[in-house]
Amino acid sequence: MKKKIGVYICHCGGNISDYVDVEKVRGAAENEEGVFIAKTTMFACADSNQKEMVDDIKDNELDAVVVASCSPKLHEATFQAVTQRAGLNKYNYYHANIREQVSWAHSNDKVGATEKAIQIVKAGIAKVRLSEAIEPLEIQTQQAVLVVGAGVAGMKAAISLAKVGVQVYIIEREHFVGGRISQWDVLCSNDETGKELVTRLFTDISSAKNITLFTGTELVDCAGSKGNFTVKVKITPRYVSDHCDRNELQKAIEVCPVVVPDSFNFNITNRKAIYHNFPSEYPHKPVVDIANCTRCGECEKVCKQIDFSQKEETLELKVGSIVVASGFDPYTPHDGEFGYKISDDVITLPQFKRLVDICDKELVWKNKPVKTVSFIYCVGSRQVDGDNKYCSRYCCTTTIYSAIKAGEKFKGLDFFHFTRGIRTYGKEELLYYQASKDGQIFLQSYEDEPPSVEVKNGKTTVRINDILSLKKEVEVESDLVVLVIGMVPRAESTIGEILKTPRGRDNFFNEIHMKLRPVETVIDGITISGCCQGPKNVVESINSAQSAAIKAYSFVSSETLLVEPIVATVNPELCSWCDACTESCSFDAIQQQEIGDKRVAEINPTICKGCGMCLPVCPTNAIQLKTYGDEEVTRMISVLANEL
Amino acid sequence: MATVEKSSYDALIVGGGIAGIESAINIANNGFKVLLVEKDLTVGGKMIMLSKVFPTLDCGACITTPKISEVARHPNVTILTNTEVKSIDKQDVLYFKVTILQKPRYVDESNCTGCQLCEEACPVVVPDQYQYNMVGRKVAYIPFTIASPRVANIDIDNCILCGACEKVCPTQCIDFSQQEIEHHIVVKTVVIATGFNLFDPVKIPRYGYGSALNVITSMQMERLLAPTRPYNHVIRPSDGKTPDKIAYVLCTGSRDHTVGNPICSQICCMYSIKQAQLLMGALPMADVTIYYINIRSFGKGFEEFYEQAKGMGVNFVKGKIGMITEKENGNLALRYEDINKGTVVEADHDLVVLSVGVIANQEPIGFFPQGDWKNDKFNFSFQKDLLFSSSLSSIEGVFLAGSTTGPMDIPDSILSAGAASMEATRYLRQSTISV
């Protein structure tokens, strides 16, 4: 039983003390059994206060500490570190949340808020009175990292880790690397093309001895935890052998009778069932699209490298950390949204980019020369009725840049931009300025009155009530209407389910804290980077990839890692192996073991997250959670229920 | 004459704002020795001055102070505040010779307890730069309560040498004989994290800043709302009245060719929306109007934050303010073009906040005597390989973190610091391997 407890009540610079009488809370805490000192502080987390706490613990030989401040998500680790610096085991610390759970929630009721804060602090004191020193678990680290996705973010993360000496496995679901950027031509704002950027990244990947690239490969399973993951990946064959004779393969492509829409060009062109259709796609080796292949055997006749005997493989990899860089999907407009699929002349921005890249001397769409191009912005972003409330960030700048570049390549084009207010943030503002100066026309509407598209006399017309000219109705007959589509989270993504990484309100993967831990997820050891976390441009994606890489490096750079010992434990004497606990565990941490002739449950402490799901289902009460034992929790509840 | 001290480190970080702090922690965590140099009296940069930060409304101090605490007690990090970089000179492939000047505080940092008795005793009051000159401070002073290091400093330019502080100091740590210390340092890599400057609205005389008392900058409003605020209330400067018709003028000094800053500052829309939300809480009766050209809420959760402000009743008016005129009662008349009516109208407000933009801090170019440092055309630090690796500067071994490369919000600064520290760690690892 602890006898010298220190209690600190934080003002949080008014965030708490504006609504909670912190002095009254302090007074209440002071009179609790076992409390030796009770203080208030303006900012408990400030360095000066941390120093004072260390001195208090040392000078008074405190045996437990409670800080009542913000959410433990924000600062529990901060104050655990304070107790450790003072020589106190950090599990003798309790973090009472009187900000998110009290002052912010009850800002209209100061008296009630203060009473609730007192209860929460007293419950914390009741818990630490029974606290015990426990030591973190030391585990052996797998000094390798798995990168999921070989777009620009994934490739950059892999290269960064390899350069500091880490073994990297990078898997890509497609048969070619480069992700979305390989489909883009010139990138803003230094005129490097997507092809060039992907080429440089791929060159670095192939020249690094400690990177293994798997294409056509998906993540199918993941077990373990930080420092020690076992992942299973499924490799789909290319049906083309490693020794590659380009001429023969080219012939094989020529003789293939199957023609399907080419997804690389967003279906504006066609390809064969065996293809290596674009020079920026690496590795430079064709692949047989087995789903569309008719097995006619024509290609085998002209090319020895075709090998239909190749089989799907599953591989197991051991890694210490995982960097997720699974990217985004371009928004798909529904049929009829701004004339999409109703008029042939309505296409999306990625299709427009591919078209500009493919066309040579003249911009031609469906065999008709294009003169007037209209862009409709915020398609699938900033939706009033739909689910995508967010701004997709890259599109304003990319659209204007694409228009400028198209205008340079093909003379005599007229551009009309139907916008919701241009967001060319930062230095890219100058592109907006330049486009306006070049005579490109910008029109604008508010969200409640979007532009409309209709087909009249065979011509596709965009209409808007332009707020920049007193809501005058403007109609533009367009040869091409380009829908500026936003980014959406990957529709087909089992990755999140396999890795159990949570998603935010916008359905992108969620970081722990946008500023404190921007690339980490609640699953320790798994980081997120690039557009799977939210819309980003290339620079932002690569910055987040390198941030994820340096974080991953910190997980695998040493041979051992310390992990949280707050885990569930089984008392084998009480356990009767009913199997209820294994079903309740989301992390597959519980297995059967035999002690003598008795079958009992065993919990792997390195996999257990201490979530507590197994405790209530155990009929014999054989499972206890460290630091949250029945006695501790019962006492806390009693205090909160005012029984003590 | 300055005394000279010599030492060596693996990495030098120039600038102790959030980007510099984040870079220092990342590099030090990999076992490298880091020197962090800050020219101000405290680390924390602009971020530690902020109230709450968008779009999560965490208090700025709650995010900054733990990072400061982590860097300040990191065994691999040495911090020198009140210290300026004189020169960073690349010697050969592996080393930089660095000269830095540590200015005297006239207080023995190791003995000062931060008791503030000297501050009470000091008879001289001057404008407090940490409160953006809205209130006074003493000449013997601690910058603010959560400063790090939290030690006193004597502002010698304004000191009358009365000796009152010396008499009351319980640890006799005031020392007027302190001299500048010139440090000659050898490092293997450098991270530039010198941040940005705020646009000075005096350059737009028609907005009345400096003459009309109730025209303030967004940073001054930030201080009025912060936990370490000068008054315990939001008041307007001319008469201390609680304002109830507040206007925000966006793009003050941004997207404006006439003041030489044509680019968008990227943060002003969002911090203005945030302040508007905080004002709705602090002054429930007040009307808040934001005059804008375009609202640029482009980051994760930003658009939702903008919608939330609209829902709370913040008034958004599309129109660029042409002129601000002070009236007799201290109120301001704002002339602008009403885009819906197509006419020029005048609106009356009792407090105007100028949402000032981000301007390049051009100090880094002075650090490199060999003249091989490059800025971009907006005077931000030049990024040699923007798309492939945005933290590479024009000099090999020197990396760029945060808003030294252009306007950036806090999350982007932290991610850019992650990139810079990854590259610096890579560079250090490679030099270890090659040596």
Interface residues (C-beta under 8 A of the other chain):
Chain A: H11 C12 G13 G14 N15 M42 F43 C45 A46 D47 S48 Q50 C70 L74 H75 T78 R85 K156 S160 K163 V164 G165 L187 S189 N190 E192 L197 R200 L201 R382 K389 Y390 C391 R393 G421 I422 R423 T424 Y425 G426 K427 E428 E429 L430 Y433 I467 L468 L470 K471 G504 R505 D506 F508 M514 K515 L516 P518 V519 Q533 G534 P535 V538 V539 E540 I542 N543 S544 Q546 S547 A548 A549 I550 K551 Y553 S554 S557
Chain B: N26 N29 N30 V53 P55 T56 D58 C59 A61 C62 I63 T65 P66 K67 I68 S69 A72 R73 G114 T145 I146 S148 R150 A226 P227 T228 R255 P262 I263 C264 Q266 N294 I295 R296 S297 F298 G299 K300 G301 F302 E303 E304 E307 K318 I339 N340 K341 G342 D376 F378 L386 L387 F388 S389 S390 S391 G406 P407 M408 I410 P411 D412 I414 L415 S416 A417 G418 A419 S421 M422 E423 T425 R426 R429 Q430
